[in-house]
Amino acid sequence: MPLPTSNVAFDVWYELRPQPITVAPVQIPAVSGELVSVMALRTVTRKLGSKLLPRFSPASLLHSHATSFGFKEVREDEKSRMVGDVFSNVASNYDLMNDVMSAGLHRLWKDRLVSKLNPFPGMKHLDVAGGTGDVAFRILDSINSIRRRATQDVLEDDLQEETKVYVSDINPNMLNVGKKRALERGLGEDKSLLWVEGDAEALSFGDNTMDGYTIAFGIRNVTHIEKVLSEAYRVLKHGGRFLCLELSHVDVPVFKQFYDYYSFSIIPALGELVAGDRESYQYLVESIRRFPSQETFASMIADAGFQKVEYENLVGGVVAIHSGLKI
């Protein structure tokens, strides 16, 4: 995917970024097949030294696929660990930094996400990559509000059926933050709220078990977006809704220049100032630019089997809410 459109801040960053190392061709005997590649890689490894290739053996380079980690290309089997490290580092300040970076707007974006979900009493819902509980708490608040307003004769059957909201996250540190927040909100013993450590690419839930599926600011961090979408489709019941809130691509040219400057210059600095972690927030900014455009991601959702796929841009495309139905 191309890098962001050039502007002053980005051009400065691009010129100062670490440059790739050019390695001269290695002269090796004329041996055919995979042995040539292995011998060449071994020679390069010896010449460059272990500091330049700390995790890449010749065999792993030959047989691993590359994926993006921000603007870097890494092995697929390394990305999960690296993303895990990022979110372990930011877990304790995650919601605070969301407030700081978005000036509190992320709260309104999540409210909009939940309003599009239209939660109802008795629903079975899965919130993926939702470790801190921010979306799950809103869903439960919405359902409890309906319960308080509902008349017994209109919603009696629904009110008798138990609501289940599952919060799934691959990172235990993020889940611990959510569980602590649940205790602070008096939800520690709430049987409607369940916490599950799990991988979005391989969910532990059965087929056709969920009425709704949400993922907020999480899908751009996975290794295989297609697998996540396939799993979302699998676990949803027919008639179930998929909703994804994600930082996206600004579609207003003048605003885009300001947004690029804010992203590359201000957000990493805020990460260092507030959370003492510049690198993690540099990755988060880069991961947004590597995420597919709104149109491309909508096509991926449709390819996973969802119908009535649509998206809504908020704040000129800073974020987008994508929606699809399993029919």
Secondary structure by P-SEA (a helix, b strand, c coil): cccccccaaaaaaaaacbbbbbbcbbbbcccccaaaaaaaaaaaaaaacccccccccccccccbbbbbcccccccccaaaaaaaaaaaaaccaaaaaaaaaaccaaaaaaaaaaaaaccccbbbbbbcccccaaaaaaaaaaaaaaaaacccccccccccbbbbbbbbbccaaaaaaaaaaaaaacccccccbbbbbccccccccccccccbbbbcccccccccaaaaaaaaaaaccccbbbbbbbbcccccaaaaaaaaaaaaccaaaaaaaccccaaaaaaaaaaaaacccaaaaaaaaaaaccccccccccccccbbbbbbbcc
